[in-house]
Amino acid sequence: MLKLICWRAVLLLAVVSSVLLTPLTAMAQKLSDRPITIVVPTTPGVTMDFLARILAEELKQRWGQAVVVENKAGASHSIAILAVTRAEPDGHTLLSAANTLTTNVGLFKTMPYDPVKGLAPIVKMATSAMALAVNPSVPAKSVREFIDYANKHPGQVHYASTGQGTPQHLAMELFKLATGVDVGHVPYPGSAGALRDLVGGFVNAMFIPAHSALSLAAGNKIRLLAISGPKRSPHTPDVPTLAEAGVSSILVDSWYGLLATGGTSKEIVERYNKVVNEFLASPKGQSELAKQGLTPEGGSAAEFSELIVKDLARWTAVVKEAGIVPN
């Protein structure tokens, strides 16, 4: 009987200890009592902002951590990127970025930040193909018709981008070089204004991440002429590739990733990497990104770092060979 009582006491003590230690364990998962800030280089409501906000919610739920999303649009994302490179490398300041991070370096002679030393890659979150879109007032139903229309109206056709050096800008400049089409560039500080003016007819065309174009195209507010990827997008199966339309030298997509300040410890980087990879592989993560027409990616911090270095070399070479300069 005494042994039975002792065992019951031990079991009761174990249960009580488990209950008492649970909040302490959960608290230990927090990075600290200070809030985490995810800096977004665009205006609210677009892809990088969307990814930052779903990640902020995930961190709040998993770590019990306060997370703030801060939008710093402008200067081809440089304002936001510079702010993160100057932050303390303690994991409390993150950057929700796109491959504009790598295209800027090839386009501009001087940069206020070092994209390799100034940032610590965490994970590649998602990708999306680029689509060539026009306002419905443009009487072109194909790439060939758009080229003919633009050439018949020199100086009158203009395209929008989300800023100098962004993938949207370089995609159209490569398109111009490949086809000889004459269109003018109108840079915007972010996607919201560019899309608004494309829909409103203030600009005629734009290369846009395909997922951002889905609802607008479905509502006949824009018309999609082609996809820039190597194959048709499952989200727009009826839209041909540029190669199918006779323009085979343009392969541009958009990737989106998470980075910290350069010098952030490997331990902190791996903590974030684990959370993001688990979220991207979860039914919730797959569903949330699919609703936006995004392809979930994931992977290691080292793989993302290699992609950035490779893209820096690629875009620097492309800009130099094509002779692309800022307007």
HUTARA-V313047 format. One record per pair of residues at least 24 apart in sequence whose ideal C-beta (glycine too) atoms are under 10 Angstrom apart, sorted by sequence separation. I is the first residue (numbers start at 1). J is the second residue. D is the distance in Angstrom with one decimal. If there is no record, write none. Layout:
i: <I/I>
j: <J/J>
d: <D/D>
This chain:
i: <36/49/76/77/95/97/157/159/161/163/166/181/198/210/211/226/228/229/44/46/48/67/69/71/76/95/99/134/157/158/159/160/161/162/163/166/210/211/228/273/45/77/78/86/94/95/133/150/156/157/158/159/160/161/162/163/168/195/210/213/227/228/273/36/44/46/65/67/69/76/77/85/86/95/132/133/154/155/156/157/158/159/160/161/162/163/195/273/31/43/76/85/94/97/98/99/147/151/154/155/156/158/159/160/162/163/166/273/30/36/37/38/39/40/42/43/44/48/75/82/84/85/91/96/146/147/150/151/153/154/155/162/210/272/273/29/35/36/37/38/39/40/41/42/43/78/81/82/83/85/98/150/151/152/153/154/161/162/175/270/34/35/36/37/38/39/40/41/42/43/76/81/82/89/91/150/151/160/162/163/269/270/273/30/31/33/34/35/36/37/38/39/40/41/42/48/76/81/85/86/143/147/149/150/151/162/175/269/29/30/32/33/35/36/37/38/39/40/41/75/78/79/85/146/147/148/150/160/161/162/172/174/256/269/29/30/31/32/41/78/81/84/85/147/150/160/172/173/28/29/30/31/41/42/59/78/84/85/144/146/147/159/160/171/172/266/269/26/27/29/30/31/41/82/84/143/147/160/171/269/26/27/40/41/75/81/130/146/160/170/171/26/41/42/56/81/130/143/160/168/169/256/41/55/132/158/159/168/39/40/41/56/131/132/167/168/254/255/257/23/39/41/55/130/166/167/168/256/260/39/41/52/130/160/161/167/212/253/255/257/259/39/41/52/53/132/160/207/210/211/258/39/52/158/159/160/162/209/210/257/39/51/52/158/159/160/161/162/207/209/259/37/38/50/51/157/158/159/160/161/162/208/258/259/37/48/49/51/157/158/159/160/161/162/207/209/257/39/48/156/157/158/159/160/47/48/255/259/37/48/257/47/153/175/257/46/48/255/175/255/36/39/40/41/42/111/150/174/36/37/38/39/40/41/42/149/150/235/34/36/37/38/39/40/41/42/108/149/255/35/36/37/38/39/40/41/107/108/171/235/236/32/34/36/37/38/39/42/107/146/235/31/32/41/104/106/107/146/234/235/31/32/41/104/105/233/235/31/103/104/167/234/100/103/104/107/133/135/233/100/102/103/107/135/136/138/179/252/98/100/101/103/106/134/135/137/140/178/100/102/103/133/135/136/140/100/103/104/107/133/135/138/179/181/252/99/100/103/135/137/138/175/179/98/99/100/103/135/174/178/179/98/100/134/135/178/55/100/134/135/178/179/54/99/133/134/135/171/178/179/133/134/175/177/178/52/132/133/174/177/249/51/132/133/175/51/131/132/133/174/175/50/130/131/132/174/48/130/131/133/146/173/174/175/214/215/47/130/131/132/147/172/174/211/214/215/47/130/131/133/146/171/211/214/128/129/130/131/133/145/146/170/171/172/211/212/213/47/128/129/131/132/144/171/211/212/127/128/129/130/131/141/143/170/171/211/212/126/128/130/131/133/140/142/143/171/209/210/211/127/128/129/133/136/138/141/142/168/209/210/211/76/77/78/126/128/136/138/140/167/209/76/77/78/131/135/136/137/167/168/76/78/135/136/138/167/75/76/77/133/134/135/166/167/73/74/75/76/77/133/134/73/75/76/133/134/131/132/133/134/132/133/76/131/132/133/131/132/131/132/130/131/132/130/131/143/129/130/131/142/143/147/129/130/143/146/147/129/147/128/129/143/144/127/129/131/143/144/129/130/142/143/144/129/131/142/143/128/129/131/129/133/128/129/132/131/79/129/132/76/98/131/77/129/130/76/77/132/74/75/73/74/132/46/73/74/73/73/132/43/71/73/42/73/130/41/42/130/41/129/130/129/130/42/129/130/41/128/129/127/128/127/128/126/127/128/126/127/125/126/127/124/125/126/124/125/124/125/123/124/122/123/121/122/123/121/122/119/120/121/122/120/121/187/119/120/187/49/118/119/120/121/185/186/48/49/119/120/122/185/48/49/118/119/120/184/46/47/115/118/119/120/174/177/178/43/45/46/117/118/119/120/170/173/174/177/43/44/45/46/116/117/120/122/123/173/176/177/42/43/45/115/122/177/41/42/43/44/46/114/120/121/122/167/170/174/176/41/42/43/46/103/113/120/122/123/170/173/40/42/43/45/122/123/165/173/174/43/122/123/125/173/120/121/123/124/125/170/173/99/102/122/123/99/100/101/122/123/125/126/165/170/173/99/122/125/169/98/99/101/123/124/98/99/123/169/97/98/99/101/169/97/98/126/165/96/97/125/50/96/97/128/164/165/47/95/96/97/164/46/95/96/126/164/47/94/95/125/128/129/47/94/95/128/46/93/94/95/126/128/129/161/93/94/126/127/128/92/93/126/127/91/92/125/126/127/90/91/94/125/126/127/89/90/93/125/126/89/92/124/125/126/87/88/89/90/91/124/125/85/87/89/90/91/123/124/125/84/86/87/88/89/90/123/124/84/85/86/88/89/91/92/123/124/84/85/87/91/123/124/81/83/84/85/90/91/94/122/123/89/121/122/124/125/91/121/123/124/91/120/121/123/124/121/122/121/122/124/120/121/124/120/121/119/121/121/121/116/119/116/115/116/115/115/116/115/55/52/51/102/106/48/50/51/52/102/105/106/47/51/101/102/105/106/48/63/99/102/103/104/105/106/107/47/48/99/102/103/106/107/48/101/102/105/106/97/101/102/103/104/105/106/107/108/62/63/99/102/103/106/107/59/62/99/102/103/106/102/105/106/99/100/103/59/62/99/103/106/109/55/58/59/62/107/108/109/58/61/106/107/108/107/38/39/55/58/59/55/58/103/57/55/58/51/54/58/58/54/55/58/54/57/54/54/36/31/51/50/51/54/50/31/31/50/51/29/50/51/50/47/29/47/47/76>
j: <60/73/100/101/119/121/181/183/185/187/190/205/222/234/235/250/252/253/69/71/73/92/94/96/101/120/124/159/182/183/184/185/186/187/188/191/235/236/253/298/71/103/104/112/120/121/159/176/182/183/184/185/186/187/188/189/194/221/236/239/253/254/299/63/71/73/92/94/96/103/104/112/113/122/159/160/181/182/183/184/185/186/187/188/189/190/222/300/59/71/104/113/122/125/126/127/175/179/182/183/184/186/187/188/190/191/194/301/59/65/66/67/68/69/71/72/73/77/104/111/113/114/120/125/175/176/179/180/182/183/184/191/239/301/302/59/65/66/67/68/69/70/71/72/73/108/111/112/113/115/128/180/181/182/183/184/191/192/205/300/65/66/67/68/69/70/71/72/73/74/107/112/113/120/122/181/182/191/193/194/300/301/304/62/63/65/66/67/68/69/70/71/72/73/74/80/108/113/117/118/175/179/181/182/183/194/207/301/62/63/65/66/68/69/70/71/72/73/74/108/111/112/118/179/180/181/183/193/194/195/205/207/289/302/63/64/65/66/75/112/115/118/119/181/184/194/206/207/63/64/65/66/76/77/94/113/119/120/179/181/182/194/195/206/207/301/304/62/63/65/66/67/77/118/120/179/183/196/207/305/63/64/77/78/112/118/167/183/197/207/208/64/79/80/94/119/168/181/198/206/207/294/80/94/171/197/198/207/79/80/81/96/171/172/207/208/294/295/297/64/80/82/96/171/207/208/209/297/301/81/83/94/172/202/203/209/254/295/297/299/301/82/84/95/96/175/203/250/253/254/301/83/96/202/203/204/206/253/254/301/84/96/97/203/204/205/206/207/252/254/304/83/84/96/97/203/204/205/206/207/208/254/304/305/84/95/96/98/204/205/206/207/208/209/254/256/304/87/96/204/205/206/207/208/96/97/304/308/87/98/307/98/204/226/308/98/100/307/228/308/90/93/94/95/96/165/204/228/91/92/93/94/95/96/97/204/205/290/90/92/93/94/95/96/97/98/164/205/311/92/93/94/95/96/97/98/164/165/228/292/293/90/92/94/95/96/97/100/165/204/293/90/91/100/163/165/166/205/293/294/91/92/101/164/165/293/295/92/164/165/228/295/162/165/166/169/195/197/295/163/165/166/170/198/199/201/242/315/162/164/165/167/170/198/199/201/204/242/165/167/168/198/200/201/205/166/169/170/173/199/201/204/245/247/318/166/167/170/202/204/205/242/246/166/167/168/171/203/242/246/247/167/169/203/204/247/125/170/204/205/248/249/125/170/204/205/206/242/249/250/205/206/247/249/250/125/205/206/247/250/322/125/206/207/249/126/206/207/208/249/250/126/206/207/208/250/125/207/208/210/223/250/251/252/291/292/125/208/209/210/225/250/252/289/292/293/126/209/210/212/225/250/290/293/208/209/210/211/213/225/226/250/251/252/291/292/293/128/209/210/212/213/225/252/292/293/209/210/211/212/213/223/225/252/253/293/294/209/211/213/214/216/223/225/226/254/292/293/294/211/212/213/217/220/222/225/226/252/293/294/295/161/162/163/211/213/221/223/225/252/294/162/163/164/217/221/222/223/253/254/163/165/222/223/225/254/163/164/165/221/222/223/254/255/162/163/164/165/166/222/223/163/165/166/223/224/222/223/224/225/224/225/169/224/225/226/225/226/226/227/226/227/228/227/228/240/227/228/229/240/241/245/228/229/242/245/246/229/247/229/230/244/245/229/231/233/245/246/232/233/245/246/247/233/235/246/247/233/234/236/235/239/235/236/239/239/189/239/242/187/209/242/189/241/242/189/190/245/188/189/188/189/247/162/189/190/190/191/250/162/190/192/162/193/250/162/163/251/163/251/252/252/253/166/253/254/166/253/254/253/254/254/255/254/255/256/255/256/255/256/257/255/256/257/256/257/257/258/257/258/257/258/257/258/259/258/259/257/258/259/260/259/260/326/259/260/327/190/259/260/261/262/326/327/190/191/261/262/264/327/191/192/261/262/263/327/190/191/259/262/263/264/318/321/322/188/190/191/262/263/264/265/315/318/319/322/189/190/191/192/262/263/266/268/269/319/322/323/189/190/192/262/269/324/189/190/191/192/194/262/268/269/270/315/318/322/324/190/191/192/195/252/262/269/271/272/319/322/190/192/193/195/272/273/315/323/324/194/273/274/276/324/272/273/275/276/277/322/325/252/255/275/276/253/254/255/276/277/279/280/319/324/327/254/277/280/324/254/255/257/279/280/255/256/280/326/255/256/257/259/327/256/257/285/324/256/257/285/211/257/258/289/325/326/209/257/258/259/326/209/258/259/289/327/211/258/259/289/292/293/212/259/260/293/212/259/260/261/292/294/295/327/260/261/293/294/295/260/261/294/295/260/261/294/295/296/260/261/264/295/296/297/260/261/264/296/297/261/264/296/297/298/260/261/262/263/264/297/298/259/261/263/264/265/297/298/299/259/261/262/263/264/265/298/299/260/261/262/264/265/267/268/299/300/261/262/264/268/300/301/259/261/262/263/268/269/272/300/301/268/300/301/303/304/271/301/303/304/272/301/302/304/305/303/304/304/305/307/304/305/308/305/306/305/307/308/309/305/308/308/308/309/309/311/312/312/258/256/256/307/311/254/256/257/258/308/311/312/254/258/308/309/312/313/256/271/307/310/311/312/313/314/315/256/257/308/311/312/315/316/258/311/312/315/316/308/312/313/314/315/316/317/318/319/274/275/311/314/315/318/319/272/275/312/315/316/319/316/319/320/314/315/318/275/278/315/319/322/325/272/275/276/279/324/325/326/276/279/324/325/326/326/258/259/275/278/279/276/279/324/279/279/282/276/279/284/285/284/285/288/285/288/288/289/272/268/288/288/289/292/289/271/272/291/292/271/292/294/294/292/275/293/294/326>
d: <9.4/9.5/6.3/6.9/6.7/9.3/8.2/5.1/6.5/5.2/9.7/9.6/6.1/10.0/6.5/9.3/4.9/5.9/8.3/9.7/9.9/9.9/9.8/9.8/9.9/9.6/9.8/9.1/7.3/6.3/7.2/8.3/7.4/7.6/6.7/9.4/6.1/9.4/6.9/8.8/9.5/9.5/6.7/9.6/9.6/9.8/9.7/9.3/9.2/4.7/4.4/6.3/5.2/5.3/5.9/6.3/7.7/9.1/6.0/9.2/9.6/9.7/8.6/8.7/5.6/9.5/9.7/9.0/8.1/8.4/7.0/8.5/8.2/9.1/9.3/9.7/9.9/7.2/9.2/7.2/7.3/6.9/7.8/6.9/7.7/7.5/8.3/6.8/8.7/6.1/5.5/4.5/7.5/9.5/9.8/9.2/9.1/9.1/5.0/9.4/8.6/5.2/9.9/5.9/5.8/9.6/9.7/5.3/9.4/5.9/9.7/6.5/9.5/6.2/6.8/9.9/9.0/8.7/9.3/9.0/8.5/7.3/9.0/8.2/9.7/10.0/8.9/7.6/8.6/9.4/7.1/5.2/8.1/8.6/9.7/10.0/7.5/7.1/7.7/7.3/8.2/6.9/8.1/8.8/4.9/8.6/8.9/5.1/9.4/8.6/9.6/9.8/6.3/9.8/9.6/9.8/9.6/9.2/9.4/9.0/9.2/3.9/4.7/4.9/5.1/5.2/4.9/6.2/5.2/9.3/8.1/8.4/5.0/7.3/9.5/4.8/6.2/9.3/8.7/8.9/9.9/7.0/8.6/9.7/6.9/9.1/7.9/6.4/7.2/7.8/7.1/8.0/7.0/6.4/9.2/9.0/7.9/5.5/8.5/8.3/8.9/5.3/9.2/5.9/9.6/5.6/7.4/5.2/7.0/5.0/8.4/8.4/5.3/9.8/5.4/9.9/5.7/7.9/8.1/10.0/7.3/9.2/3.4/9.2/7.9/9.1/5.4/8.2/6.6/9.2/7.6/9.3/9.9/9.9/4.8/5.8/6.1/9.9/8.8/6.1/7.4/7.9/6.2/4.9/9.9/4.0/7.6/9.7/9.6/7.0/5.0/10.0/8.5/7.5/9.5/7.1/6.7/10.0/9.3/7.6/9.6/9.4/7.8/9.4/5.2/8.1/10.0/9.3/9.2/8.1/8.9/9.9/3.6/8.3/9.6/8.1/9.6/9.4/4.0/9.9/8.1/6.8/9.4/7.9/8.7/7.8/6.7/9.2/6.0/8.7/9.4/5.8/7.0/8.1/9.5/7.5/7.3/9.6/5.5/6.5/8.2/7.6/3.4/8.3/8.1/9.5/8.7/4.7/9.2/6.5/6.4/9.5/9.8/8.2/7.5/6.6/9.3/9.6/8.2/9.1/4.9/9.8/7.5/5.5/9.4/10.0/8.2/8.4/9.6/8.3/9.1/8.1/9.7/8.5/9.5/8.3/9.0/9.4/7.3/9.8/9.4/9.9/9.2/9.0/9.0/7.2/4.3/9.1/8.8/8.7/9.6/5.7/3.9/8.4/6.2/8.7/8.9/8.2/8.6/10.0/5.4/5.5/9.9/4.9/6.7/7.6/7.0/9.7/7.3/4.5/8.2/9.3/9.5/9.0/9.7/8.9/5.8/4.4/4.4/7.5/8.9/9.2/8.5/9.5/9.0/9.0/7.3/9.6/4.9/7.7/5.5/9.1/9.5/9.6/9.6/9.1/5.8/8.4/4.5/8.3/7.0/9.6/7.6/8.7/8.9/6.8/9.1/8.6/8.1/5.9/8.2/7.3/9.2/9.5/8.1/9.6/9.3/7.4/8.7/9.5/10.0/6.6/9.8/7.5/8.7/9.8/8.0/9.2/7.5/6.6/8.2/6.9/8.2/7.7/10.0/8.8/8.1/9.1/8.7/5.4/5.2/4.7/5.3/5.0/6.7/8.3/7.6/9.8/8.3/7.4/7.7/7.1/7.5/7.1/8.9/7.8/6.6/6.2/6.2/9.8/8.6/8.0/5.8/6.7/9.8/5.6/9.1/9.4/3.9/8.9/4.6/8.1/8.7/7.4/8.9/7.6/9.1/7.1/9.2/9.2/5.6/7.1/8.7/8.1/8.3/8.1/9.3/6.7/9.6/4.3/9.4/9.0/7.7/5.2/8.0/7.9/9.2/9.1/9.3/7.4/9.6/6.4/7.3/5.9/9.2/8.8/9.7/9.8/8.9/9.8/9.9/5.8/8.2/8.2/7.1/5.2/9.4/8.6/6.6/9.1/9.6/6.8/8.0/8.2/8.9/4.6/7.8/10.0/9.4/9.8/4.8/5.3/9.9/9.9/9.5/8.7/6.3/5.5/8.6/7.8/6.9/7.8/8.7/7.9/5.7/8.8/9.6/7.4/9.9/9.5/6.1/7.2/9.0/9.6/5.6/5.4/8.0/9.4/6.1/7.4/8.2/9.5/9.6/9.8/9.9/4.7/8.9/9.5/4.9/9.5/6.7/8.0/6.7/8.2/6.2/9.9/7.0/5.5/9.2/9.2/9.9/5.6/7.9/7.6/9.1/6.8/9.0/5.8/5.3/7.0/6.0/9.7/9.8/7.1/8.2/5.0/9.5/5.0/5.7/9.2/9.5/9.9/9.3/9.3/9.9/10.0/9.7/6.8/7.4/10.0/10.0/9.4/7.2/8.9/8.6/9.0/7.8/6.1/4.4/9.3/5.9/6.4/9.6/5.1/9.5/7.5/6.5/9.1/5.5/8.3/9.0/9.5/9.6/9.6/9.4/8.4/8.4/7.4/4.3/4.5/8.5/9.6/9.3/4.4/5.4/7.7/9.2/5.5/8.3/9.8/5.1/7.4/5.2/6.9/9.4/2.8/9.7/10.0/4.6/9.3/9.2/7.7/7.8/6.2/5.1/9.5/9.7/6.4/5.3/9.6/7.6/10.0/7.3/6.3/9.7/7.7/8.2/8.7/8.2/9.6/8.7/9.3/8.5/8.9/8.8/9.6/7.3/7.4/6.9/5.7/8.6/8.1/6.9/9.6/8.2/8.4/7.0/9.7/7.8/8.5/3.9/8.8/6.4/5.5/9.3/5.6/7.3/4.9/8.4/9.6/6.8/7.6/9.3/9.1/9.2/7.8/8.4/4.6/7.4/4.6/5.3/8.8/9.6/5.9/6.6/8.3/9.1/9.6/5.3/6.2/7.2/7.0/8.2/5.0/4.7/9.3/7.8/4.8/7.0/7.9/9.3/5.4/7.2/7.2/7.1/8.0/5.1/4.1/9.2/8.2/9.9/9.5/6.1/7.4/6.8/9.4/9.3/3.9/8.9/9.2/9.0/9.0/6.8/9.4/8.8/7.8/3.8/6.9/8.8/9.7/6.6/7.0/9.4/4.9/9.5/9.6/6.3/8.3/9.8/6.9/8.3/9.7/8.7/8.3/9.1/6.7/9.3/9.5/7.1/8.0/8.7/9.7/9.6/8.8/9.2/8.8/9.1/8.7/9.9/7.9/9.4/4.7/9.1/8.4/4.9/7.8/4.5/9.3/9.2/9.5/8.6/8.7/7.2/9.4/8.6/9.6/9.2/9.3/9.1/9.7/5.1/8.6/6.0/9.9/5.3/6.3/9.9/6.5/7.8/5.7/4.9/6.7/8.0/8.7/4.8/7.8/7.2/7.3/8.2/4.9/9.7/5.9/5.1/8.3/7.6/5.5/4.6/6.0/6.3/8.3/7.2/5.4/6.8/4.4/8.9/8.1/5.8/10.0/10.0/5.3/5.9/6.2/8.3/8.8/4.5/4.4/7.0/9.2/9.3/7.1/6.5/9.8/9.3/8.9/9.4/9.2/6.9/5.5/8.6/4.9/8.9/9.5/7.5/5.3/6.9/8.4/6.7/7.6/9.1/4.6/9.6/4.3/7.3/9.5/9.3/9.3/9.2/4.1/5.3/9.0/9.0/8.8/7.1/9.5/9.7/5.3/7.2/9.0/8.1/6.4/8.1/8.6/8.8/9.0/8.9/8.7/9.3/8.1/8.2/4.0/6.0/9.4/5.5/7.9/9.7/4.3/7.0/7.7/9.7/7.6/8.5/7.9/8.8/9.0/7.2/6.4/9.2/8.2/6.1/4.5/8.4/9.3/9.2/5.7/9.4/7.2/7.2/6.8/9.6/7.8/7.4/9.7/4.8/5.0/8.8/9.4/7.8/10.0/5.4/9.3/6.4/4.8/9.6/9.3/9.1/9.3/9.6/8.5/9.3/8.9/9.2/9.5/4.7/7.9/8.8/9.5/6.9/6.5/9.1/7.9/8.6/6.6/9.6/6.2/10.0/6.8/8.5/5.8/5.0/8.2/10.0/9.6/6.7/8.1/8.2/8.8/9.0/5.3/8.4/7.9/8.8/7.1/7.8/9.8/9.1/7.2/5.6/9.5/9.9/8.0/7.5/9.8/9.7/7.1/6.4/8.6/6.3/5.8/4.8/8.9/7.2/8.4/5.7/7.0/7.2/6.0/4.6/8.3/8.5/9.3/6.6/6.9/7.4/6.6/7.0/9.9/5.5/8.3/8.2/5.6/8.8/9.7/7.1/8.4/9.8/7.3/6.8/8.9/5.7/4.2/5.0/5.8/8.8/8.3/6.0/8.7/8.9/8.1/9.3/10.0/5.7/5.8/7.2/7.9/9.0/7.4/5.6/4.4/9.5/9.7/6.1/9.0/8.6/6.9/6.4/9.2/5.4/4.5/7.5/9.5/4.7/3.6/7.1/7.5/7.9/7.1/9.7/7.1/7.8/9.6/9.0/4.5/8.4/6.3/5.8/7.6/6.3/10.0/9.1/7.7/9.0/9.3/6.5/9.4/5.7/6.3/9.4/3.8/7.7/9.5/8.8/9.6/8.9/9.8/7.5/7.8/7.5/9.7/6.4/8.7/9.4/5.6/7.2/9.2/7.7/5.5/8.6/4.6/7.2/7.7/8.3/5.7/9.8/8.8/6.9/4.2/9.5/6.3/9.9/4.4/9.1/8.5/8.9/9.4/8.1/5.9/9.5/8.3/8.2/7.2/6.8/6.8/9.2/9.6/7.4/6.7/6.9/9.7/5.7/8.6/9.3/9.8/9.2/8.9/8.5/6.0/9.3/7.5/7.6/7.8/6.9/8.8/5.5/8.9/6.1/8.9/8.8/8.6/7.8/9.6/9.6/8.3/7.8/6.0/9.5/8.5/3.8/9.0/4.0/8.8/9.9/8.2/4.9/7.0/3.9/9.3/8.6/8.9/9.3/8.5/6.2/7.5/9.7/9.4/9.8/8.0/6.0/7.7/4.8/6.6/5.4/8.5/6.0/9.9/5.5/9.2/3.9/8.7/9.0/7.2/9.9/9.9/8.7/6.7/8.6/8.3/8.0/9.8/9.6/8.9/6.5/9.5/8.6/6.6/9.6/9.3/8.1/9.9/8.2/7.7/6.8/6.2/8.0/9.7/8.1/8.9/9.5/6.8/5.1/9.9/9.8/7.4/9.3/9.6/7.9/8.7/8.2/9.0/9.9/9.8/8.0/9.8/5.7/8.5/9.4/7.3/9.4/8.6/8.4/9.4/9.1/7.7/9.1/9.7/8.7/8.9/6.2/8.2/8.6/7.0/10.0/9.5/7.2/9.0>
